[in-house]
Amino acid sequence: MVSLAQLTVWRDALMAARYRGVRTVEYDGKRVTYASDGEMAAALADLNRKIAGAEGRVSVVRIQSSKGL
């Protein structure tokens, strides 16, 4: 299992590379090259979901109501 701290390190490295306009990210001695900015955005969204889950936060709330008819 990956720790919250490690997920945060990965997210920060990915965000820094994306903001610099670089598609290659290095962390923990590993190098990952993304094909497009969209692929980087998808990876960031996945990391943010995992971080939110590890922190116990709820990221989506759905409300349903009915008039009882």
Stockholm file with secondary structure:
# STOCKHOLM 1.0

chainA/1-69         MVSLAQLTVWRDALMAARYRGVRTVEYDGKRVTYASDGEMAAALADLNRKIAGAEGRVSVVRIQSSKGL
#=GR chainA/1-69 SS CCCHHHHHHHHHHHHHHHHHTCCEEEETTEEEECSSHHHHHHHHHHHHHHHHHHHTCCCCCCCCCCCCC
#=GC SS_cons        CCCHHHHHHHHHHHHHHHHHTCCEEEETTEEEECSSHHHHHHHHHHHHHHHHHHHTCCCCCCCCCCCCC
//
